[in-house]
């Protein structure tokens, strides 16, 4: 199978493991209910550690790996620049301070869980998180122009996944490998 053309590298990279730790700590502290929009803006637009195409590819891999997507991408980016120690620094940044905050909030939530205002606030945060995910998807859509499958096929796969999971309520554990295998084979055929 022929190799694809090399990607244009991102113009910057983290200066140290400490930079990774601090950057991912700040990313984690900005995300409530969904960090995708924040991660994309910080890593692609502000820090320029990844190109938009690299981000879409890394995010796709992070989604099929077990565990939270943003934790997976922090491991991949840390590993990309500093190997295992970079991956661990990025992971620590993603988890350390938020873990302390979550533990404190869990204690507070236990005291006020039955209050109607708390339930309303949580519903509002869910709606805001859904809006962030939709907005980020629309923002990243132009990166599909360089995808080997093409925009229309990618949209088709997205529609099939939405129908299977949201409407038919098929388990993600079956839909993802099924559609992923078909997409892989189609991409491989087009690259050959």
Buried (B, 14 or more C-beta within 10 A) or exposed (E): EEEEEEEEEBEEBBEEBEBBBBBBBEBBBEBEBBBBBBBBBBBBEEBBBBBBBBBBBBBEEBBEEEEEBBBBBBBBBBBBBBEEEBBBBBBBBBBEBBEEEEEEEEEEEEEEEEEEEBEEEEEEEEEEBEEBBEEBEEBBBEBBEBBBBEEEBBEEBBEBBEEBBEEEEBEEEEBBEBBBEEBEEBBEEEEE
